[in-house]
Structures are given as C-alpha cells and as structure tokens.
Amino acid sequence: MKVRELKKHELTIGRCRSITIHFQKLFAVTIIIPVGSIFPKSAILVLYLQVFYSNEWIRPAVYFGLLFNICTYVPLMISAIYYTSPRGETTWAELALSTEPQRGLYMSTVKAAMSVMMNLYILALPLPILAKLHLAVAKRLQLIAVFATASV
C-alpha cells in the first residue's frame, strides 16, 4: 500500500462523514471539559482545607465549595451527554440535522457562569486569612498573587 493511499483529506472523506466526525469530537469535548474542571478545583479546595485547617470557618466553606463544584459539573456533564449524543436508532449525521445539540449550547452558558462563580469563590476564600497576616504589604500582596493564580 502506498503512502498516498493512506493520506485522507477533508475533501475526500465526504460531507456526511465529516459532519459525523465533527459531532463525535464535540461529544468528546463536552465530556472532557467538565471532568477537567472538577478535579483541579476540588484539589485546590482540599489544599485550602489542609493549609487553613485551624480556622473554624474555613472547613464548612471548603466543604460547601466542594459540594457546589460537584453539584455544578456532574449535572452539566450528564446534560451534555444527553444533548450531544445520538439515542436509539439515530446516527451522528441525523443528530447534526436535529435541534438537540443546540439545546446543549444553553447548558454551556450555564457552565461558563458557574465556572466563573467557582473561580471567584476559590480566589476569595483565603483572602481574609491572608489579610490578617503580620507581613509587610509587599509580601502580603505577593502571597495574595500566588493564591490568585489558583483561580485562573
């Protein structure tokens, strides 16, 4: 078999197969993004729990953040699976012609808003503790900047 026969170009695949591949990639992304978001944010919250464990108010705040994180991303992932995958006898090409994937776009807006809220929560959680430290202002601002990188 020649190398030229192995190469495939978008134009040689066909429109229907190209749409199918696109929707399969979209489905994979809708699964990967929530999973890729839930674990780092949970890890940061668990780190806060370990570092600031002596503060009484931080424990319930971290547990609330973990619960909010799980309750946000798991339902969004389930709805993304529901709206972006074919069901029953439906094929990927038929799914591309239906309006079901467009309904999933509304969930993307909700997911983005919840992600911003979670990032701000992670940013704001250690700020009261860091503000009370007996350090020079420059050192305190540097420390706050280190914790702010976790919210990005």
N, C-alpha and C positions, 0 to 999 in steps of 0.2 A: 504494500500500500504506500502510495506516495504521500509526502508531507502536504502537498497541495490539497489532497482529498480530505485530510484531517481538519484543515482550517475551515471554520464556519464564520460567515459574516452575517450581520443582522439582516441584510437584504436576501440572503439565500435561505434563511430559516422559514420565512413566511409570516404574514401578518398575524394570523391566529396563534401560532406558536410563540411569537414574540410577545403578544399580549399575555399569554399564559405564563411565560417566564417572568414577565413584569409583576404579575399579581402574586406569583409564588414568592418572589423576592420581597414584595410588600408584606406578605403574610409573615415571612421570617423576621423582618424588621419590627413588626408590631409585637412579636414575641420577645425579641432580644432587648429592645429598649426598656420595657418595664423591669425585666429581670436585671438588666444592667444598671438600673436606677435604684432598685430596692436594696441591694446589698451594700453599696458604698455608703448610702445614707444611714442604714442601720449600723454599719461598722463605726461610723463617726459618733452616733449616739451612744453606742456601747463604750467607745473610748471616753466620751464625756462622763459616763457613769463610773468608769474606773478612776478617772483623774479627779473628779469632783465629788466622790462618794461621801465625803464628810459633810457636805452641805445637805441639810434636810430637804430643802425644796427641789433640789436637782433630780433626785430619784424619781418622784412622780412625774416631773416634767419630761425626763428622758423616756419613761415608760409610756407616757402619753404620745410622745413623738414616734416611738416605735410602733405603737398601735395605729396611729394616724398614717404612718408610712405603709404598713401592711394593708390597712383598710382602704387606702387610696390605690395602690398599684395592683393588687390582686384582682379586684373587680374590673379595673380598666383593662388588664390583660385578658380576662375572661371575655369581656365585651369585644375586645379587638379580635380575639379568636372567632367569636360568633359572627361578626360582621365581615371579616376578610377571608373567610374560608368557605369553599363550596359545601353544601349539605345535600345529602341524599344522592340523587342521580345527576345533580348539577355538576357541570365541568367548570374548570377555571375560566375558559373562554366565555361561557354563559354568565358566569359571575361578573365578568368585566362589563357585560351589557346591562346588568341589573343595577338597581339603585342601592343595594345593600352596602357596598363599600363606602358610598357617600355618607351613610348614616354613621359609619365608624369615624368619619372626619370630625364630627361633633365631639366624640369622645377624646380625640386628640387635643381639642381646645381645652377640655376639662383637665386632661392630663397635664398640659402645659401650665395651667393656672395652679393646680395642686403642687406641681413641682416647684414653682416659684415660691409658693407659700411655705413649702417644706424647707427650701434653701434659706429663706429668711428666718425661719424658726431655728434652724441649725446655727445660723450666724448670730442670732440674738441670745441664744441660750447661755453661753458663757460670759457674755458682756458684763452683767452685774458683778460677777465674781472677779473678773479681770480689772474692773474699775476700782475695786476696793484694795487692790494690791498696793503695798508700800514700795513703789518703784518710781524712778524718775519718769516724767511724762513721755520722753522719747522712748524709753524702754517699754513702757506700758503700751504705747501706740504700735511698737514693733510686735509685741506679743498679740495684740488685737489683730494685726495684719496677718500673723501666722494662723490664727483661728479663722479669720475671714476667708482664707484660701479653701477651707473645708466647705464653704457654702457655694462654691463655683461649680 
